[in-house]
Each structure stands twice: as structure tokens, then as C-alpha cells.
Amino acid sequence: MQARPPRSTWCLMLLAAVSTAGTSRGADPERRVLELAPPDAACTLVVTDLRGHAARWASSPLEARVRPFLDHTRDAEPRRGLRETVTNLERALEVSATQIRDEIFGSDVAFCLRIAPGAPPEQARGLLLTRVRDRALLGRLLARINAAGPAEGGPSRVVARQYLGQTYQRREFDDPARPAESYIVLDDVLAWSNDASLIEGVIEREALVDMPAGLARDPKAAKISRALGSSPFLTVLVDPRGLERLLPGAPGGPPPKPDAQPDEVRVARLLFRYLQAVEYAGATFAWGAGGFEARLAEVVAPERLDAVWRPRKRAQGPTTPPLIPVAALAVAWGRVDFGRAYDLLLAVVPEEARPRFDLLLDLARGFLLDLDPRRDVLPRLGPEVLAVIESPAADSERPLGAIAVALGYQERPPEAAGARLEAALRNALRTLLVARALDVKSGPHALATSTIDGLATTSLEPTRGLAFAVTGDRALVATSPAAVGRLHAVPPSDAKRLGERLDAALTRDLEAIARVDLERLADVVARSRGRLAGRLAERRGMRPDDAARDIDDFRAALTLFRDVEFWAAGNDDASTARFGLNLNLRGK
């Protein structure tokens, strides 16, 4: 008996095409699908050179290192089931999955999601655009897919439609809940959609008839492309105008829930006003010999931002991240606008919680020697904050080493006011230590002061679970006096620059960076294997052996990489924000 094509709609959409002849119109091949993509799509996903990336991956050292790990993890069985599904698909269509990948989707693919003006979000429709390499192969696949009857997920009928002199095909179904699917091939590009108007829009853009240029020529998308600044494998472009309609109570969006609290509606409106200021957003994913990289960017109209979203003006000149201990397990450095953070917190505090919030502020004034937190303290803190988690000692049973935070001062006040601010911070931190001492049940504790490398440090005795020091330009808080000292003066022989592997352009605009040393983390997981497996088994109701194997799989994944980095960057007028995630391989 002859094998039948698969039933699922996504297979039909992804594998369909027509056999047609024609010559290229001379467009840039890499921009061809975006030339035909609708500029008002809420979200567009683009895959570039799938065929080339697949070939490079198959022959790369990275694949050789990742494959054994994937084949031996506890979740390998579902992947074997996926391979069986692919084999059945190849048998049904009488073509290999590799051919489908390389010849149909191997050049450039875009999938666009569009919400028509005035339509609810659940009526979003999709458009698939792919640059075809072998149209004869696609014609054979189309014939087999359309030959499948309704019982196999195929159409009840296929009819031809005319628009602007072009003929497209419409697959219709008797099931009223299933929308018709339309497709056409224009030169070397296949367009497929569950909304005929999207296919007709593609025809219009091809003919340039009363239609704005496609997404490739959209100025907002061009800004995002410049901000992302890489040659990715995967790109996602997002138009916030489509996302706005997903928020309850927003124009064109769903109505607020009948039981929605006023504070929920207020927060939704706050987010909506922020989205109104975002002109466009995008993300990319790329990989290479050094590892994996993901980037995200947004273009904002600063003048449209509410006051709570506007950061203070950036300091001029390049940013130089500080020196950190080489042995750090994890480290984070960033520029924080504490005044704006307070305003944002106040904007989302529920009305019924305001009296308690005001009492906390009065309590904070007492800790801070009657300085007003919002007016006198928060604007002068930061913007630079550094946090370090040290590696645990080899003989330690703790999963983490000491934790330390350094908080700098900005806009140094006159000497008298500066001394008052330092005294306020010192008093607040002493009060926190006293409160902690009263809460500790392991015996009496007292405040003690020690001097480490000339730095006066206050801590709790005898356990010393928390310590602090306040200097002329920053406050230091850590889980031990020694950790306070190490953060205060890192020896050059035991230090490295946090942003050493970031390029100069990024470092100049750097707002934040965090890094986890995965090599050291793998060692910590190995030392804590039994304890971690026990907690995992208890929390998830697993067998201890299965939990231990999951811990082993996690550690094996960590050993593939050197570290993971997260960074954020911006520009002086806050019109562009960029974020990135780098997963770096060992030995690079």
C-alpha cells in the first residue's frame, strides 16, 4: 500500500510549492523574501542560508562535541522518536528530509504573523515566504500533498484565483473551523498563507501597485538591523503596534477582565504607554567556532516615554568595567538609575499597599538619619554597581563562596553633605546587622570592627555572616569581612577586566554585563552532586537515580562551555537599547 502524506497543517504549509518557470527580477537574493514581506506584520521570523548553516554545522568541531552529549542524556529517547517521525515523512513524500531542507527552505525563509486592523489577536494570520532552489521537486511534493483527501488532512478542493494578472491556488476545506490556504510562486519565491489577502499583498508588492515597499525597505526595520549589527542565522523582527493589541484595555486589544483589579489595569496601561514609545524591536541568533550569540535591540522615541521610563543622562565617554578577582564564579556590573527604579516601583505599588509603603519610607528615613530616600539618597547612589560571587573553597560544603556587592556614589555632593550621606549609609547598614543579630538563634552576636588593608569593616561576631564598609566613594557589603577587603583592593596578579572580550564599540556604550564561569560551576555541581540530586528528587517527586542522572547531564552540558555572558548597551539619547547573550566554548 502506498504511503500517504502527513495530516498536519504545518507540514502542508511548509512543504507545499508549485513548479513554475521564470527569471529573477534582479533583487538582492538575501533580501528577496523581505522585499515581499508585509511591512505591518506584528512579528517576522527570518532564517538565512539554512542549507549552508546545516552543512557547516555537520562538519564543525562544535557538532562533534555536542552530538555525543545529546545521544547519551536521559532525554535521548524522544529524539529517537522524532527521527522515526522524520523517516515516516520521507517515506510518505518519497523525498529525503535533507532534500526538503536544502532545496525548498535552504536559501532564505520568512514567516510573518499579521493581525488585521481592528481584528482580535486570536485572528492573527500567517504568511510563509521561502526562496526556492528546486521548483520541480516542489511541484512533485505539491501534487502529492494536494492528492491527499480530507481524511488524510488534504483539501476538499483546489481552485485557481486571479489577482492583478497572476494566478494563485486556493486550498479549500469543508470544515468551517479550518480557514482556506492559498499559495503562489513568484519567480523563485514561494508564498503560502491561510489568508488570501496576504497572498494578494505579496502580488501587489511584486508588482509595486499602490503598496508601500516590503519589510526590506521599511526604515524602522533598517534601524533595528543596524542596531543588531551581525550576520545571523535567525532573525526576529517585532512591530510593537501589533503587540499593543495583546494588552487588556489597550485600543484594539481585549477588554479588561470583569474581575480585573484597578492596579492590574494601571500596570497594563503603564506597559502600553511604554510600547507606544517603542518604534521597532528585533532579535538575532548566530553561532560560530567560538560558541553561540543572541542579540536583542529596540528603537525608542525617547520623547514619548513616561517619566518613570526615562533614564538619567549617560555619563560622557567610554565606560571601563572594573577589575574583578580571577577566581570569581559569577560577576555582574551595571549602571543603575536608583531614582528611576524607585519611581517605577511606586507606579506599580497597589493603592491598598500605599500606607504600608509610606511607613517603610518613614522607617528608611530613620535608618538614614532623617535623609529623604528619594530626594537625598537614591539620586546620589550609583550609577555603577558591582556584584561578585566567589568560588567556594575546595574543602567547603557550601555550593557558593562569598558574595560581595560594591555600590558607588554619583554626583558627589559638597563635603559636608557627602559626610552626612556616608554617615547615613553606615547607620543604615549597622541597623541591618543589628536586626540580623536579633534574628539569629545560634547564640549571642555582637558588632565588631576589623581593619583589612586599611579598610575599617563592620561585621557580626562570631559567625561574621554579613559585613560592610563605607568609604569616601562607595559602600561595600559582603558575606564576610575578607570578601569586603578583596572587593576593595583586587591585586593586579589576581584580577582581570570584566569587559576584556567585548569590542571597543560595545564597551563604549556598555550599561551592564554579567558573566558566569561555567568551568568553575561544573566543578561546584560535581562536588555538590549528592545534595543537589536529593533536593531535585524531593522537589519534583523523582526517583533519586533519575535526579542524579539529570544532575550529571546538566554538568556534562556545562563542561562544553567556558562561560556565559549577558550584556546591555545603549546610546546617549536613550533611543536605542541593545542586549546580548554569549555562550562561549572552552578553548576559545
Secondary structure, 3 states (H helix, E strand, C coil): CCCCCCCCHHHHHHHCCCCCCCCCCCCCHHHHHHHHCCCCCCEEEEEECHHHHHHHHHCCHHHHHHHHHHHHCCCHHHHHHHHHHHHHHHHHHCCCHHHHHHHHCCCEEEEEEECCCCCCHHHCEEEEEEECCCHHHHHHHHHHHHHCCHHHCCCCEEEEEEECCEEEEEEECCCCCCCCEEEEEECCEEEEECCHHHHHHHHHHHHCCCCCCCHHHCHHHHHHHHHHCCCCCEEEEECHHHHHCCCCCCCCCCCCCCCCCHHHHHHHHHHHHHHHHEEEEEEEEEEECCEEEEEEEEEECHHHCCHHHCCCCCCCCCCCCCEEECCEEEEEEEECCHHHHHHHHHHHCCHHHHHHHHHHHHHHHHHCCCCCHHHHHHHHEEEEEEEEEECCCCCCCCCCCCEEEEEEECCCCCHHHHHHHHHHHHHHHHHHHHHHHHHCCCCCCEEEEEEECCEEEEEEECCCCCEEEECCCEEEEECCHHHHHHHHCCCHHHEEECCCCCCHHHHHCEEEEEEEEHHHHHHHHHHCHHHHHHHHHHHHCCCHHHHHHHHHHHHHHHCCEEEEEEEEEECCCCCEEEEEEEEEECCC
